[in-house]
């Protein structure tokens, strides 16, 4: 039960960090190619004027559903960890 609780805490955090890191490298590659990254569509565009041609959308607006699921999973993992630490008389 403790292993499940720890997985519910660690896995969503790693997934969000991985997604942010992946997006960072994709955006960097797009800027290096002289394009503008469209954060809403998730594509590199060359039809805009420079890297500031597309306004960035905040991460929480684009992935709010998955962030809420991740936070709920972390909270469930913490609750499960607290329940599993209790000693039953």
SVG drawing of the C-alpha trace seen along z (x, -y; Angstrom):
<svg xmlns="http://www.w3.org/2000/svg" viewBox="-10 -40 29 44">
<polyline fill="none" stroke="black" stroke-width="0.4" points="0.0,0.0 2.9,-2.4 4.3,-1.6 1.1,-2.6 0.9,-5.8 4.5,-6.7 3.7,-6.0 0.6,-8.2 2.9,-11.0 5.9,-10.6 4.6,-9.6 2.4,-12.7 5.3,-15.0 7.7,-13.2 5.2,-13.4 4.6,-17.1 8.4,-17.7 9.0,-15.6 6.3,-17.4 7.7,-20.8 11.3,-19.7 10.1,-18.2 8.2,-21.4 11.3,-23.5 13.5,-21.6 10.8,-21.8 10.4,-25.5 14.2,-26.0 14.6,-24.0 11.9,-26.1 13.5,-29.3 16.9,-28.1 15.3,-27.4 14.0,-31.0 10.4,-30.2 7.8,-31.1 6.3,-28.5 2.5,-28.5 1.9,-27.3 -1.9,-26.9 -1.5,-24.7 1.8,-23.1 3.6,-23.7 6.5,-25.7 5.4,-28.3 7.4,-30.2 4.6,-32.5 5.0,-35.0 7.5,-37.8 10.2,-36.5 9.9,-34.5 7.6,-37.1 5.0,-36.8 2.9,-34.4 2.0,-35.1 2.6,-32.3 -0.3,-30.7 0.3,-29.7 0.9,-26.1 -2.0,-25.8 -4.4,-27.1 -3.3,-24.5 -3.1,-21.5 -5.5,-22.4 -7.3,-19.0 -4.1,-17.0 -2.7,-19.3 -5.9,-18.8 -5.7,-15.0 -2.1,-15.1 -2.8,-17.2 -5.7,-14.9 -3.4,-11.9 -0.7,-13.5 -3.3,-14.3 -4.7,-10.8 -1.2,-9.4 -0.6,-11.6 -3.9,-10.6 -3.1,-6.9 0.3,-7.2 -1.1,-8.8 -3.7,-6.0 -1.1,-3.3 1.1,-4.7 -1.6,-4.3 -1.3,-1.4 -4.4,0.6 -4.7,1.8"/>
</svg>
